[in-house]
Amino acid sequence: MKKRLIALLLVLVLLIPAGIASAATYYRVNTTSLVVRMQPDTSAKVLATYRRDSACTVSKKENGWSYVTFVTGTAGWVQSKYLSKGSSYAAWVAYDNTQLRPKANGSGSRAALAKGTKVTVLSHGSSYDYVKAGSFGYGYIINSRLSKKQVKASGSASSSTSGGGNYDAWVLIAGNRTVNLYSSASSSSAKIASYKAGTKVYVISHGSKYDKVTVDGNTGYMLTAYLNRSEPAPTETPGSGSGSSSSTGYTAYAVSRNKKSVHLRKGAGKGYAVLVNVPYGAPVLVLKHNSKWDQVQYNGKKGYIDNTFLQLSKPSDAGDIVTQDPNDPVTPKPTFAPYTATVNINNLNFHKQKGDWSSNVDGVGRLQSGDSVTVLKLSGKWAYVQYGKYKGWVYKKYLSN
């Protein structure tokens, strides 16, 4: 009987759909207003605040802090005690015209759902549930309008109310310094204003080329290529003048409008050599934040990136990128330890330079079998050695330890 029960349980486990088994675990904010910080410290820079019931995922925990990514894209550190683990289950809309909202509050709407519509609750909150509503995507529903028991459909149809908008976004410069807000969806229309990287906007409706947005009391159109739903890294040091810098030490992600790699340069300027290309969405460790060029570390290499190509959270459309943890220290190159070796042939050429057959080291000529030398460094098939007061190159295959 016991063996049959175990076998049955194994069958049930295998029957669980892969999507459910690997689904993300969501948490919700359990306090009135939760502060998100750049570092796990109550004095660290504030990145954002989130209302009660806002949903997020947790990727790391340490010393009472959690590193989270909110469903709007913002990532940072919050105090773990202000998060509650969500529960996932099926539910049904209990009333017609139930609003699927972009935030855990009464503003905005992505869809009006009909009675009887089935949704998946990903995080049950005190007032709002974060749900997946089929083709209408993700959002928040007042949980008093949901039922765990199946509700008979009213016959009404659910419909989109957002036009693909109703969400926060940030201006992404990626090489330029400002982005224009136009009076209509055309660059030939009147320019209302220009905005710097990192400016937060509210997207009213999303288009293939232009988004209708509101920002600083102005409503107009911005090119969609210059907007991103993830908050960018800071482009200026708060309270500092132009050209100033500050030591930081936080993770940022490489971004570009065309989703191509970003140059990591040897120095702070386009005139410096490119050390390596950082893939779109790859994490880097910001060692020092400056007004334009940030000193960063990527895969053990230190260099500089124009900080308009950096943002604080991973782009949602970036794939999985295997890199060295950006917080890992650079592994120093091992230092060469000189050692003593013995020449094992007669008349071994002792050269001034590698491959220079024209001349031996003055005062030495050729080394003989049994001569003792100190190996100072190795280079391919060559060894740089010291013999008495003389130094030069020999074939390392003719040396024995």
Buried (B, 14 or more C-beta within 10 A) or exposed (E): EEEEEEEEEEEEEEEEEEEEEEEEEBBBBBBEEBBBBBBBEEEBBEBBEBBBBBBBBBEEEEEEBBBBBBBBBBBBBBBBEBBBEBEBEEBBBBBBBBBBBBBBBEEBBBBBBBBBBBBBBBBBBEEBBBBBBEEBBBBBBBBEBBBEEEBEBBEBEBEBBBEBBBBBBBBBBBEEEBBBBBEEBEEEEEEBBEBBBBBBBBBBBBBEEBBBBEBEEEEBBBBBBBBBBBBBBBBBBEEEEEEEBBEBEBBBBBBBBEEEBBBBBBEBEEEBEEBBBBBBBBBBBBBBBBBBBBBBBBBBBBBBBBBBBBBBBBBEEBEEBEBBEBEEEEEEEEEEEEEEBEBEEEEBBBBEEBEEEEEBBEEBEBBEEEBEBBBEEEEEEBBBBEBEEBBBBBBBEBBEE
